[in-house]
Amino acid sequence: MPMKSLLTSTVLAACLLAAPVMAQSTDQARAVHASAEALIKTSNAERLDELKRQLEAANLPYTLQAFEGGNNRTGATAGTNIVLTLGEGASDIVMTAHYDAVVLRDGAFSHGVVDNAGGTLAMVEAAKALNQTAGSLKHRIIVVLTDQEELGLIGARKWLEQADASRIKAVVNVDVAAYGQTVMYGLNNGDQSKDLVKTLRHHCAETATDCEAFPVYPPSDDRVFSAAGIPVLSLGIQNAVGARQMWLAFNGGEDNGLREGFVPDVFQNIHTHEDTIDKLKADDVVAFSGFLSQLVARIDASL
C-alpha cells in the first residue's frame, strides 16, 4: 500500500477513536427510539418498507436484493436484503444485521425490538458515521441488512452466494443489541477470525468498553461467513449482569451456578410477546453505534 494511503487511514482511525464511545446524544437517541417504534409492524414486508423510508430520509443510497427463500415450515417465501455501499476499495469490509422479526408460536408477529430492530438501527447509525469518511478508508464498506435470518440465516446466505467472496476481508455481524453497555462477542468463528478478535480486544481496551468473550456464542448470520472461511465477528450488547448470566448459560457447564430452570433475561424477551419497545434503551444503541463505526475504522486501518 502507498505510504500516503496508510497515513490517511491511520489518521482517520485516530480521529474516529478520539470521540467518546459511550457519549450520549439526546436528539440522536430520540430519533433512534422513534425509528425503532416505526419498525413495529405486522409483517417483514412492512418492516422493509419502513427501513427503506428511513434510509432515504438519511440520504443513504441502497439497493435491494430479492431472493426466493423460506423453509420446510413456511414453504417458498420471497425475501429482500437491503445493501448499502460506502466508499471504494479493492477489497471489502462487510457489516451485517438482520431486520426481519420472527412469527411466534401462536402465529402473532413479534415486535422484534431486541431481536433485532436495535441491532439494525445501531448498524444504520454506524453507517451514517462511516459514510462521512468513507472516501478516506482503504476498504469499501458493504452494509447488508438481511431478511429471513429467523428462517435459517437465509438472507445472509443468498447475499454471499452472489457476492465476490475473494473481496471480503472481514465481516462484523450484529444481533440482539437493544440495551446495555457490555459488548458480547463470540470466539467460535474459526481460526481465520483470530486477528479480528485481537483487533476487537484492543478496541475494547483502548475505548474502556466492557467486553465479554464467549467461547460458545449463539448463532446468527455470522455462521454463514465462518462456514465459508471468511473472518467474522459476531457482536451484541446487554447489561453487565445479563451478559454474565448468558455467558454462564452457554459456557458454564452443568455446574454453572445458575439455579435449575433459570433463563437469562434476554431469552425471556426474544421470540416472545415480551420483545417490545419498552426494552429498548436508545442511548445504549447510539453508544454501540459509535463503538461499531470506530471498530470498523480500526479494522480498516489494521488490514
C-alpha positions, 0 to 999 in steps of 0.5 A, a space after each residue: 500500500 502507498 505510504 500516503 494511503 496508510 497515513 490517511 487511514 491511520 489518521 482517520 482511525 485516530 480521529 474516529 477513536 478520539 470521540 467518546 464511545 459511550 457519549 450520549 446524544 439526546 436528539 440522536 437517541 430520540 430519533 433512534 427510539 422513534 425509528 425503532 417504534 416505526 419498525 413495529 409492524 405486522 409483517 417483514 414486508 412492512 418492516 422493509 418498507 419502513 427501513 427503506 423510508 428511513 434510509 432515504 430520509 438519511 440520504 443513504 443510497 441502497 439497493 435491494 436484493 430479492 431472493 426466493 427463500 423460506 423453509 420446510 415450515 413456511 414453504 417458498 417465501 420471497 425475501 429482500 436484503 437491503 445493501 448499502 455501499 460506502 466508499 471504494 476499495 479493492 477489497 471489502 469490509 462487510 457489516 451485517 444485521 438482520 431486520 426481519 422479526 420472527 412469527 411466534 408460536 401462536 402465529 402473532 408477529 413479534 415486535 422484534 425490538 431486541 431481536 433485532 430492530 436495535 441491532 439494525 438501527 445501531 448498524 444504520 447509525 454506524 453507517 451514517 458515521 462511516 459514510 462521512 469518511 468513507 472516501 478516506 478508508 482503504 476498504 469499501 464498506 458493504 452494509 447488508 441488512 438481511 431478511 429471513 435470518 429467523 428462517 435459517 440465516 437465509 438472507 445472509 446466505 443468498 447475499 454471499 452466494 452472489 457476492 465476490 467472496 475473494 473481496 471480503 476481508 472481514 465481516 462484523 455481524 450484529 444481533 440482539 443489541 437493544 440495551 446495555 453497555 457490555 459488548 458480547 462477542 463470540 470466539 467460535 468463528 474459526 481460526 481465520 477470525 483470530 486477528 479480528 478478535 485481537 483487533 476487537 480486544 484492543 478496541 475494547 481496551 483502548 475505548 474502556 468498553 466492557 467486553 465479554 468473550 464467549 467461547 460458545 456464542 449463539 448463532 446468527 448470520 455470522 455462521 454463514 461467513 465462518 462456514 465459508 472461511 471468511 473472518 467474522 465477528 459476531 457482536 451484541 450488547 446487554 447489561 453487565 449482569 445479563 451478559 454474565 448470566 448468558 455467558 454462564 448459560 452457554 459456557 458454564 457447564 452443568 455446574 454453572 451456578 445458575 439455579 435449575 430452570 433459570 433463563 437469562 433475561 434476554 431469552 425471556 424477551 426474544 421470540 416472545 410477546 415480551 420483545 417490545 419497545 419498552 426494552 429498548 434503551 436508545 442511548 445504549 444503541 447510539 453508544 454501540 453505534 459509535 463503538 461499531 463505526 470506530 471498530 470498523 475504522 480500526 479494522 480498516 486501518 489494521 488490514 
